[in-house]
Amino acid sequence: MLDKLDSPEALRLLTKEQLPEACDALRACLLETVADTGGHFAAGLGTVELTIALHYVFETPNDRLIWDVGHQAYGHKIITGRRAEIKTIRQQGGLAPFPRREESEYDAFGVGHSSTSISAALGMAMAAKQLGHTHQSVAIIGDGAMTAGMAYEALNHAADLYANMLVVLNDNDMSISPNVGGLSKYLTRLLSSRFYSSVRESGKKVLSKTPVMQDFARRAEEHTKGMLLPGTLFEEMGFVYYGPVDGHDVIELVKILENIKSIEGPKFLHVVTQKGKGYKPAEKDPCGYHAVPVFDLQKGVVPVKKAPTPTYTQVFGQWLCDMAAEDHRLVGITPAMREGSGLVEFSEKYPERYYDVAIAEQHAVTLAAGMACEGLKPVVAIYSSFLQRAYDQLIHDVALQNLAVVFAIDRAGLVGADGATHSGNYDYSYLRCIPNMIVMAPSNENECRQMLYTAFLQSTPTAVRYPRGKGVGIQPKKQMQKIEIGKGEILQQGSRIAILLFGSLLDVCTAVADNLSATLVNMRFIKPLDENLLMEIAQSHEVIVTVEDNAIKGGAGSGVNEFLLTQKVNTAILNLGIPDNYLEHAEREQQLALIGLDVDGILASIRSFEQSFTESNVLLQKGVLLAS
């Protein structure tokens, strides 16, 4: 059966009666693959039947399927010609973890962050209309993604444009399962039938001559459907609503999609699925099985014993609980990343001070601003790449009003297997240009704890950014101590070359400094810079090397350059960081080596720079002699 799933064209050669067997084969392939490789797990298991049905009914890739979010698209990759490569997913040189346009013509739109599918599908639908094309656009959006305002902005606009598109809500978490029964199934099939649609459209034409009766009929239809089906909101927005339907009955799904496909205008199909479907441990704990390491299918994922050295995320989670115990004003805010950002213990200990705003980063930041106005001390725990989605709120609602909001920015720098969509490569650049902001970056776990404490004591917006995973192994001290704002520290004294470290690459820079007998400086603050220390270093060293796990352009090194230029200091400066291109998914260490931010790479860059610097000086001296 798997050999018959090597393309959607081959899939469409099957009879409807063969589709359940195809679903079983696809689910088995998913189970074996992710158990062997690790990756996103539960969401893909829940969309097996939906994936099969969509590719069976729609003429992909001509018809566009836009997945939102990409976690649910592993099955889509398998049946679109990538089964042989699926065991390379998230690995260097392998398949991307999310849909990616460069990877396959079946990936109509690249996605990593959520709530973008309806907007993209609407854009494609309107482009098709303008260009005279007949292909259809289908957005498949997870229920979590429906919590973001962007999804509703797109729904509102789609109805206004009367776009010919279908939105499929993959509902795997809402408590509406009782509605998935015989009556609901019958009504959905009836409402999606050609007979009902033709009667509905004919009725519109007849009643258009008597507006009062037309309005009465419309309201009667909406109220009747509202009593029987939970789609009143979408009907009011201008969509024709179908559902809820059982997302694991592939034959029924196909029948309904075949009906809907021929209906013009904006349509909304509500599909109920079970996250982790087909694997009991994942069905019982869909959150725990959202993303998994390599594991044994027979034993399930075995909990990893807590390591003696905590991750940066764990350091933040422990600090948050400790700080909350000391100050009743503290509140914790997360945009749907309780587990990922380390807020589980805090949410259990202080539920009345914990706010999960769902996938709504803009709202999270302005909510914090409102709380700060009234004297609370909000801490926004957010991934670096997710904070980008709330940039206007960060500037306009927090920084402009100089409000005391702490931003605990996780997943800063390169994030490894999740790839470019989740990499936090730009926060130095987009934060240091904002007035009133203080920006800190710890070089180790203890410094992270002390920086968070320092940030909490400020009366101005403050950010502490830290990477995914573990640091260098320095245990955080229980006692919290304030760090002097804008002060770096010399970790070891050398000569000629000074390495200025911004952030977490402490072990790498220590090894480089030892090799070169260089001075190593932990700058700690991206904004404000320790200008006195910079002047001291510039006047006593021949070469300054800045190292950061942020984009070189506009990053911390750029800040050093800007300051020294204003002081008319002509010390040679080499900026090392993330280059001006998107990095492919791989292990974080592989990514660092690829861009020369490992020990060998930094040493090679410094030696090459010194050689070119020396050659330039020789040429300059020769030029001066000739001129004289």
C-alpha positions as CSV (number, residue, x, y, z in Angstrom):
1,M,0.0,0.0,0.0
2,L,2.8,2.4,0.8
3,D,4.1,2.0,-2.8
4,K,0.7,3.2,-3.9
5,L,1.2,6.4,-1.8
6,D,4.2,7.7,-3.6
7,S,2.3,10.6,-5.1
8,P,-1.2,12.1,-4.9
9,E,-1.8,11.0,-8.5
10,A,-1.3,7.4,-7.5
11,L,-3.4,7.9,-4.4
12,R,-6.3,9.0,-6.6
13,L,-6.2,5.7,-8.5
14,L,-7.5,3.9,-5.3
15,T,-11.2,3.3,-4.7
16,K,-12.8,5.0,-1.8
17,E,-13.1,1.6,-0.1
18,Q,-9.3,1.3,-0.2
19,L,-8.7,4.6,1.6
20,P,-8.9,3.3,5.2
21,E,-6.1,0.9,4.4
22,A,-4.1,3.7,2.9
23,C,-4.6,5.7,6.1
24,D,-3.4,2.7,8.2
25,A,-0.3,2.4,6.1
26,L,0.5,6.2,6.3
27,R,0.0,6.2,10.1
28,A,2.3,3.1,10.4
29,C,4.9,4.9,8.4
30,L,4.7,8.0,10.6
31,L,5.0,6.0,13.8
32,E,8.1,4.1,12.6
33,T,9.7,7.2,11.1
34,V,9.4,9.6,14.0
35,A,10.3,6.9,16.5
36,D,13.5,6.4,14.6
37,T,14.3,10.1,14.0
38,G,12.5,12.1,16.6
39,G,10.5,15.2,15.7
40,H,6.9,16.4,15.8
41,F,4.6,13.5,16.4
42,A,1.1,13.8,17.8
43,A,-0.3,16.4,15.4
44,G,0.7,14.4,12.3
45,L,-0.9,11.3,13.6
46,G,-4.2,13.2,14.0
47,T,-4.3,14.4,10.5
48,V,-3.7,11.2,8.6
49,E,-7.3,10.8,7.3
50,L,-7.6,14.5,6.6
51,T,-4.3,14.5,4.6
52,I,-5.4,11.5,2.5
53,A,-8.9,13.0,1.9
54,L,-7.6,16.4,0.8
55,H,-5.1,14.9,-1.7
56,Y,-7.7,12.5,-2.9
57,V,-10.3,15.1,-3.7
58,F,-8.2,18.1,-4.7
59,E,-5.9,18.1,-7.8
60,T,-2.7,18.9,-6.0
61,P,-0.3,20.5,-6.7
62,N,-2.4,22.5,-9.1
63,D,-4.9,23.0,-6.2
64,R,-3.0,24.7,-3.3
65,L,-2.9,23.1,0.2
66,I,-1.6,25.6,2.8
67,W,-0.8,23.9,6.1
68,D,-0.9,25.8,9.4
69,V,1.0,24.9,11.4
70,G,3.6,22.8,9.8
71,H,3.7,20.2,12.6
72,Q,0.7,18.4,11.0
73,A,2.3,18.1,7.6
74,Y,4.6,15.0,8.0
75,G,2.0,12.8,6.4
76,H,1.6,15.3,3.5
77,K,5.4,15.0,2.9
78,I,5.2,11.2,2.8
79,I,2.5,11.0,0.1
80,T,4.0,13.8,-2.0
81,G,7.0,11.8,-3.1
82,R,9.2,12.2,-0.1
83,R,8.7,8.9,1.7
84,A,12.3,7.8,1.0
85,E,13.7,10.9,2.6
86,I,11.3,11.2,5.5
87,K,13.9,9.7,7.9
88,T,16.2,12.6,7.2
89,I,13.6,15.2,8.5
90,R,15.1,17.9,10.7
91,Q,18.6,16.6,10.1
92,Q,21.4,18.4,8.3
93,G,20.9,18.1,4.5
94,G,17.5,16.4,5.1
95,L,13.9,17.3,4.8
96,A,12.8,20.6,6.5
97,P,10.6,20.2,9.6
98,F,7.9,22.3,8.0
99,P,6.4,22.8,4.5
100,R,8.9,24.6,2.3
101,R,8.4,25.9,-1.2
102,E,11.9,25.1,-2.3
103,E,11.5,21.5,-1.3
104,S,8.5,20.4,-3.2
105,E,5.9,21.8,-5.6
106,Y,3.3,20.4,-3.2
107,D,4.4,22.8,-0.5
108,A,2.4,25.8,-1.7
109,F,3.5,28.0,1.2
110,G,6.3,27.9,3.6
111,V,5.3,27.9,7.3
112,G,6.9,27.8,10.7
113,H,4.9,30.2,12.8
114,S,1.2,29.8,13.1
115,S,-2.0,31.5,11.9
116,T,-0.7,32.5,8.4
117,S,-2.6,29.9,6.3
118,I,-5.9,31.8,5.8
119,S,-4.1,35.0,4.7
120,A,-1.9,33.1,2.3
121,A,-4.8,31.0,0.9
122,L,-6.8,34.2,0.4
123,G,-3.9,35.8,-1.5
124,M,-3.6,32.8,-3.7
125,A,-7.4,32.7,-4.3
126,M,-7.5,36.4,-5.3
127,A,-4.4,36.0,-7.6
128,A,-6.1,33.0,-9.3
129,K,-9.2,35.1,-9.9
130,Q,-7.3,38.0,-11.3
131,L,-5.2,35.8,-13.5
132,G,-8.1,33.7,-14.7
133,H,-6.9,30.5,-13.2
134,T,-9.3,27.8,-11.9
135,H,-7.2,26.2,-9.2
136,Q,-8.6,26.1,-5.6
137,S,-6.9,27.3,-2.4
138,V,-7.4,25.3,0.8
139,A,-6.1,26.5,4.2
140,I,-5.7,23.7,6.9
141,I,-5.5,25.5,10.3
142,G,-5.0,23.9,13.6
143,D,-7.3,24.9,16.5
144,G,-4.4,26.5,18.4
145,A,-3.7,28.7,15.4
146,M,-7.3,30.0,15.5
147,T,-6.5,31.8,18.7
148,A,-4.4,34.4,16.9
149,G,-5.9,37.6,15.6
150,M,-4.3,37.3,12.2
151,A,-6.6,34.3,11.4
152,Y,-9.7,36.4,12.1
153,E,-8.4,39.3,10.1
154,A,-8.0,37.0,7.1
155,L,-11.5,35.4,7.7
156,N,-13.1,38.9,7.8
157,H,-11.4,40.0,4.6
158,A,-12.1,36.7,2.7
159,A,-15.8,37.0,3.3
160,D,-15.7,40.7,2.2
161,L,-14.0,39.7,-1.1
162,Y,-16.3,36.6,-1.6
163,A,-13.1,34.6,-2.2
164,N,-13.4,31.1,-3.7
165,M,-11.5,29.3,-1.0
166,L,-11.9,26.6,1.7
167,V,-10.8,26.9,5.3
168,V,-10.4,23.5,7.1
169,L,-10.3,23.8,10.9
170,N,-8.4,20.8,12.3
171,D,-10.0,20.8,15.8
172,N,-8.1,18.4,18.0
173,D,-8.6,20.1,21.4
174,M,-12.1,21.7,21.7
175,S,-14.7,20.0,23.7
176,I,-17.2,19.5,20.9
177,S,-16.8,15.8,20.4
178,P,-20.4,15.0,21.4
179,N,-21.6,16.9,18.2
180,V,-19.8,14.4,16.0
181,G,-22.6,11.9,15.7
182,G,-25.2,10.7,13.2
183,L,-27.3,13.9,13.2
184,S,-24.3,16.2,12.7
185,K,-22.9,13.9,10.0
186,Y,-26.3,13.9,8.2
187,L,-26.7,17.7,8.4
188,T,-23.2,18.4,7.2
189,R,-23.7,16.1,4.2
190,L,-27.0,17.7,3.5
191,L,-25.7,21.3,3.8
192,S,-22.8,20.5,1.5
193,S,-24.9,18.8,-1.1
194,R,-25.5,20.3,-4.6
195,F,-29.3,20.1,-4.0
196,Y,-29.2,22.3,-0.9
197,S,-26.7,24.7,-2.5
198,S,-28.8,25.1,-5.6
199,V,-32.0,25.6,-3.6
200,R,-30.2,28.1,-1.4
201,E,-28.9,30.1,-4.4
202,S,-32.2,30.0,-6.2
203,G,-33.9,31.2,-3.0
204,K,-31.5,34.2,-2.9
205,K,-32.4,35.2,-6.5
206,V,-36.2,34.9,-5.9
207,L,-36.2,36.7,-2.6
208,S,-33.8,39.4,-3.9
209,K,-36.8,41.3,-5.2
210,T,-38.3,41.4,-1.7
211,P,-35.4,42.4,0.6
212,V,-37.5,42.1,3.8
213,M,-38.3,38.4,3.1
214,Q,-34.7,37.8,2.0
215,D,-33.4,39.1,5.3
216,F,-36.0,37.0,7.2
217,A,-35.0,33.9,5.3
218,R,-31.3,34.5,5.9
219,R,-31.8,35.0,9.6
220,A,-34.1,31.9,9.9
221,E,-31.4,29.8,8.2
222,E,-28.7,31.1,10.5
223,H,-30.7,30.7,13.6
224,T,-31.7,27.1,12.7
225,K,-28.1,26.2,11.9
226,G,-27.0,27.9,15.1
227,M,-29.2,25.7,17.2
228,L,-27.9,22.5,15.6
229,L,-24.3,23.3,14.6
230,P,-21.5,25.4,16.3
231,G,-20.7,27.5,13.2
232,T,-22.7,30.6,13.9
233,L,-19.6,32.8,14.2
234,F,-18.2,31.8,10.8
235,E,-21.6,32.1,9.2
236,E,-21.9,35.6,10.6
237,M,-18.5,36.4,9.1
238,G,-19.7,35.4,5.7
239,F,-18.5,31.8,5.4
240,V,-20.7,28.9,4.6
241,Y,-20.1,26.6,7.6
242,Y,-20.0,22.8,7.4
243,G,-19.4,20.5,10.3
244,P,-18.3,19.4,12.7
245,V,-17.4,16.1,11.0
246,D,-15.4,13.1,12.2
247,G,-11.8,13.7,11.0
248,H,-11.0,10.0,11.2
249,D,-13.8,8.8,8.9
250,V,-11.9,9.2,5.6
251,I,-14.7,8.0,3.4
252,E,-17.1,10.5,4.9
253,L,-14.5,13.2,4.7
254,V,-14.0,12.5,1.0
255,K,-17.8,12.7,0.3
256,I,-18.1,16.0,2.0
257,L,-15.0,17.5,0.4
258,E,-16.3,16.4,-3.0
259,N,-19.5,18.2,-2.4
260,I,-17.8,21.4,-1.0
261,K,-15.3,21.5,-3.9
262,S,-17.9,22.5,-6.4
263,I,-19.5,25.2,-4.3
264,E,-18.4,28.8,-5.0
265,G,-17.4,31.4,-2.4
266,P,-15.8,31.2,1.1
267,K,-16.4,27.9,2.8
268,F,-15.4,26.7,6.3
269,L,-15.2,22.9,7.2
270,H,-14.9,22.0,10.8
271,V,-13.1,18.7,11.3
272,V,-12.7,17.0,14.6
273,T,-9.6,14.9,15.1
274,Q,-7.7,13.3,18.0
275,K,-4.1,14.4,18.4
276,G,-1.9,11.3,18.6
277,K,-4.5,9.1,17.0
278,G,-3.4,5.5,16.6
279,Y,-0.8,5.5,19.4
280,K,-2.2,5.2,22.9
281,P,0.5,7.0,24.8
282,A,0.2,10.0,22.5
283,E,-3.6,9.9,22.7
284,K,-3.4,10.1,26.5
285,D,-0.7,12.7,26.6
286,P,-0.8,14.7,23.3
287,C,1.1,17.6,24.8
288,G,3.9,15.4,26.0
289,Y,4.1,13.7,22.6
290,H,3.9,17.0,20.6
291,A,7.6,16.7,19.8
292,V,9.6,13.6,20.8
293,P,13.2,12.4,20.8
294,V,14.1,9.0,19.3
295,F,12.2,6.4,21.2
296,D,11.0,2.7,21.3
297,L,7.4,2.4,20.1
298,Q,6.8,-0.5,22.4
299,K,8.0,1.4,25.5
300,G,7.0,4.9,24.6
301,V,9.1,8.0,25.4
302,V,11.0,7.3,28.6
303,P,11.2,10.5,30.8
304,V,14.7,11.8,31.0
305,K,16.2,12.2,34.4
306,K,16.8,15.8,35.3
307,A,20.4,16.6,34.5
308,P,22.6,18.1,37.2
309,T,23.1,21.1,35.0
310,P,19.9,22.9,34.2
311,T,19.0,24.3,30.8
312,Y,18.6,28.1,30.4
313,T,14.8,27.5,30.2
314,Q,14.9,25.6,33.5
315,V,17.0,28.4,35.1
316,F,14.3,30.9,34.0
317,G,11.5,28.7,35.4
318,Q,13.1,28.4,38.8
319,W,13.9,32.1,39.0
320,L,10.3,32.9,38.1
321,C,9.0,30.9,41.0
322,D,11.6,32.2,43.4
323,M,11.0,35.8,42.4
324,A,7.2,35.3,42.7
325,A,7.7,34.1,46.3
326,E,9.5,37.4,47.1
327,D,7.3,39.9,45.2
328,H,3.5,39.5,44.9
329,R,3.5,42.0,42.0
330,L,5.1,39.5,39.6
331,V,2.9,38.0,36.9
332,G,4.0,35.6,34.2
333,I,2.7,35.8,30.7
334,T,3.2,33.4,27.8
335,P,1.8,33.2,24.3
336,A,0.9,29.5,24.3
337,M,4.4,28.2,25.3
338,R,4.0,27.1,28.9
339,E,6.1,24.0,28.5
340,G,8.6,25.4,26.0
341,S,9.3,28.5,28.0
342,G,9.5,26.8,31.4
343,L,6.4,28.0,33.1
344,V,4.8,24.7,34.2
345,E,5.9,24.9,37.8
346,F,5.0,28.6,38.1
347,S,1.5,28.0,36.6
348,E,0.9,25.3,39.2
349,K,2.2,27.3,42.1
350,Y,0.7,30.6,41.2
351,P,-2.3,30.0,38.9
352,E,-3.9,33.3,39.7
353,R,-0.7,35.1,38.5
354,Y,-0.2,33.1,35.4
355,Y,-1.6,34.1,32.0
356,D,-1.5,32.0,28.9
357,V,-2.9,34.3,26.2
358,A,-2.8,31.6,23.4
359,I,-1.0,32.2,20.1
360,A,-1.4,36.0,20.4
361,E,2.0,37.6,20.8
362,Q,0.8,41.1,20.1
363,H,-1.9,40.8,22.8
364,A,0.7,39.3,25.3
365,V,2.9,42.4,25.0
366,T,0.2,45.0,25.3
367,L,-1.5,43.0,28.1
368,A,1.8,43.3,30.0
369,A,1.9,47.0,29.3
370,G,-1.5,47.5,30.8
371,M,-0.6,45.5,33.9
372,A,2.6,47.6,34.3
373,C,0.6,50.8,34.1
374,E,-1.3,49.6,37.2
375,G,1.8,48.7,39.2
376,L,2.2,45.0,38.5
377,K,5.6,43.6,37.4
378,P,4.9,41.5,34.3
379,V,7.4,39.0,32.9
380,V,6.7,38.0,29.3
381,A,8.3,34.6,28.5
382,I,8.6,34.4,24.8
383,Y,10.8,32.9,22.0
384,S,13.0,35.3,20.2
385,S,11.4,34.6,16.8
386,F,7.9,34.9,18.3
387,L,8.7,38.3,19.7
388,Q,9.2,39.5,16.2
389,R,5.4,39.2,15.7
390,A,4.8,41.8,18.4
391,Y,7.4,44.4,17.4
392,D,5.0,47.3,17.1
393,Q,3.6,46.6,20.5
394,L,7.1,46.3,22.0
395,I,7.9,49.8,20.7
396,H,4.6,51.6,20.9
397,D,2.9,50.1,23.9
398,V,5.9,49.3,26.2
399,A,9.1,51.2,25.3
400,L,7.5,54.5,24.2
401,Q,5.7,54.6,27.6
402,N,8.8,53.4,29.4
403,L,7.0,50.7,31.2
404,A,8.7,48.2,33.5
405,V,8.1,45.0,31.5
406,V,10.6,42.1,31.6
407,F,11.1,40.1,28.4
408,A,12.6,36.7,29.1
409,I,13.6,35.8,25.5
410,D,14.2,32.1,25.0
411,R,15.5,30.3,21.9
412,A,17.9,33.2,21.0
413,G,20.5,32.6,18.4
414,L,20.5,29.4,16.4
415,V,18.0,26.7,17.4
416,G,19.2,23.7,15.5
417,A,16.7,21.2,14.0
418,D,13.7,23.6,13.9
419,G,15.6,25.6,11.3
420,A,15.4,29.2,10.0
421,T,11.7,29.7,10.9
422,H,12.5,29.5,14.6
423,S,16.0,30.8,14.8
424,G,16.3,33.9,17.1
425,N,19.0,35.6,15.1
426,Y,17.8,39.2,15.1
427,D,16.9,40.2,18.7
428,Y,20.1,42.2,19.3
429,S,19.5,44.1,16.1
430,Y,15.9,44.8,16.6
431,L,16.1,45.6,20.4
432,R,19.2,47.8,20.7
433,C,17.7,50.5,18.4
434,I,14.7,51.0,20.7
435,P,14.9,53.9,23.2
436,N,14.4,53.0,26.9
437,M,15.4,49.4,26.3
438,I,18.0,47.6,28.4
439,V,19.3,44.4,26.7
440,M,21.3,41.7,28.5
441,A,22.8,38.4,27.4
442,P,24.2,35.9,29.9
443,S,27.3,33.9,29.2
444,N,26.4,31.1,31.7
445,E,23.5,29.8,33.7
446,N,24.2,31.7,37.0
447,E,24.6,34.9,35.1
448,C,21.2,34.3,33.5
449,R,19.5,34.0,36.9
450,Q,21.2,37.2,38.2
451,M,20.3,39.1,35.0
452,L,16.7,38.1,35.3
453,Y,16.7,39.4,38.9
454,T,18.4,42.6,37.8
455,A,15.9,43.1,35.0
456,F,13.0,42.7,37.4
457,L,14.4,45.5,39.6
458,Q,14.4,48.0,36.8
459,S,11.7,50.7,36.1
460,T,12.2,50.5,32.4
461,P,11.6,47.8,29.7
462,T,14.4,45.2,30.0
463,A,15.2,42.1,28.0
464,V,17.3,39.1,28.9
465,R,17.9,36.8,26.0
466,Y,19.3,33.3,26.2
467,P,19.7,30.3,24.0
468,R,18.0,26.9,23.7
469,G,19.5,24.1,25.8
470,K,22.3,24.0,28.3
471,G,25.1,26.4,28.9
472,V,28.7,25.8,30.1
473,G,27.7,24.1,33.4
474,I,27.9,26.9,35.9
475,Q,25.3,26.1,38.6
476,P,23.0,29.1,39.4
477,K,23.5,30.5,42.9
478,K,20.4,30.5,45.0
479,Q,21.1,34.0,46.3
480,M,20.1,36.7,43.8
481,Q,22.4,39.6,43.2
482,K,22.0,42.7,41.2
483,I,24.4,43.3,38.3
484,E,25.5,46.9,37.6
485,I,23.7,48.1,34.5
486,G,26.0,48.5,31.5
487,K,29.0,46.9,33.0
488,G,31.1,44.2,31.4
489,E,33.9,42.2,32.9
490,I,37.3,41.0,31.9
491,L,37.5,37.3,32.3
492,Q,41.1,36.8,31.4
493,Q,43.9,39.3,30.5
494,G,46.0,38.8,27.4
495,S,47.8,41.0,24.9
496,R,47.3,42.4,21.4
497,I,44.0,40.7,20.7
498,A,40.8,41.3,22.7
499,I,37.7,39.0,22.2
500,L,34.5,40.7,23.2
501,L,31.8,38.1,23.9
502,F,28.1,38.9,23.7
503,G,26.0,36.0,24.9
504,S,26.4,32.3,25.3
505,L,29.5,31.2,23.4
506,L,31.6,31.3,26.5
507,D,33.3,27.9,26.2
508,V,34.2,28.5,22.5
509,C,35.6,32.0,23.2
510,T,37.5,30.8,26.2
511,A,39.3,28.1,24.1
512,V,40.1,30.7,21.4
513,A,41.4,33.2,23.9
514,D,43.6,30.5,25.5
515,N,45.0,29.5,22.1
516,L,45.9,33.1,21.2
517,S,46.8,34.4,24.6
518,A,44.1,37.0,24.0
519,T,42.1,39.1,26.4
520,L,38.5,37.8,26.9
521,V,35.8,40.2,27.9
522,N,32.3,39.2,28.8
523,M,30.3,42.3,27.7
524,R,27.0,41.1,29.3
525,F,25.1,44.2,28.0
526,I,24.2,44.9,24.4
527,K,22.5,48.1,25.5
528,P,23.8,50.1,27.2
529,L,27.4,49.2,26.2
530,D,30.2,49.5,28.7
531,E,31.8,52.4,26.9
532,N,34.5,53.0,29.4
533,L,35.6,49.4,29.1
534,L,35.5,49.6,25.3
535,M,37.8,52.6,25.3
536,E,40.2,50.9,27.7
537,I,40.3,47.8,25.5
538,A,40.7,49.7,22.3
539,Q,43.6,51.7,23.6
540,S,45.5,48.7,24.9
541,H,45.0,46.2,22.1
542,E,45.8,46.0,18.4
543,V,42.8,43.9,17.3
544,I,39.3,43.7,18.7
545,V,37.1,40.7,17.8
546,T,33.4,40.8,18.6
547,V,31.6,37.4,18.9
548,E,27.8,37.0,19.0
549,D,25.2,34.4,18.1
550,N,23.1,37.1,16.4
551,A,23.1,38.5,12.9
552,I,26.3,40.5,12.2
553,K,24.3,43.2,10.5
554,G,23.0,45.6,13.1
555,G,24.1,43.4,16.0
556,A,26.2,43.9,19.1
557,G,29.4,44.2,17.0
558,S,27.8,46.9,15.0
559,G,27.2,48.8,18.2
560,V,30.9,48.5,19.1
561,N,31.8,49.8,15.7
562,E,29.5,52.8,16.0
563,F,30.8,53.8,19.4
564,L,34.5,53.5,18.5
565,L,33.9,55.5,15.3
566,T,32.4,58.3,17.2
567,Q,35.5,58.3,19.5
568,K,37.7,58.4,16.4
569,V,39.4,55.1,17.5
570,N,41.1,53.3,14.7
571,T,41.7,49.9,16.3
572,A,41.2,47.0,13.9
573,I,37.8,45.4,14.5
574,L,36.6,42.0,13.3
575,N,32.9,41.2,13.8
576,L,31.9,37.6,13.9
577,G,28.3,36.4,14.1
578,I,25.5,34.9,12.0
579,P,25.9,35.8,8.3
580,D,23.4,37.5,6.1
581,N,21.6,34.4,4.9
582,Y,19.1,31.8,6.3
583,L,20.7,28.7,7.7
584,E,19.5,25.2,7.0
585,H,18.2,23.0,9.8
586,A,20.9,20.9,11.5
587,E,22.1,20.4,15.1
588,R,23.1,23.6,16.7
589,E,26.8,22.6,16.9
590,Q,26.7,21.8,13.2
591,Q,25.2,25.2,12.4
592,L,27.8,27.0,14.5
593,A,30.6,25.1,12.7
594,L,29.1,25.9,9.3
595,I,29.2,29.6,9.9
596,G,32.6,29.6,11.6
597,L,31.4,30.2,15.2
598,D,33.2,27.1,16.6
599,V,36.7,27.2,18.0
600,D,38.4,26.3,14.7
601,G,36.3,28.7,12.7
602,I,36.9,31.7,15.0
603,L,40.7,30.9,15.1
604,A,40.8,30.7,11.3
605,S,38.9,34.0,10.9
606,I,41.2,35.9,13.4
607,R,44.3,34.6,11.7
608,S,43.1,35.5,8.2
609,F,42.0,38.9,9.5
610,E,45.4,39.5,11.1
611,Q,47.2,38.5,8.0
612,S,45.2,40.9,5.8
613,F,45.5,43.6,8.4
614,T,49.3,43.2,8.4
615,E,49.5,43.2,4.6
616,S,47.3,46.4,4.5
617,N,49.7,48.1,6.9
618,V,52.7,47.2,4.9
619,L,51.0,48.5,1.7
620,L,50.0,51.7,3.5
621,Q,53.5,52.3,4.8
622,K,54.9,51.8,1.3
623,G,52.3,54.2,-0.1
624,V,53.3,56.8,2.5
625,L,57.0,56.4,1.6
626,L,56.3,56.7,-2.1
627,A,54.2,59.8,-1.5
628,S,57.0,61.5,0.5
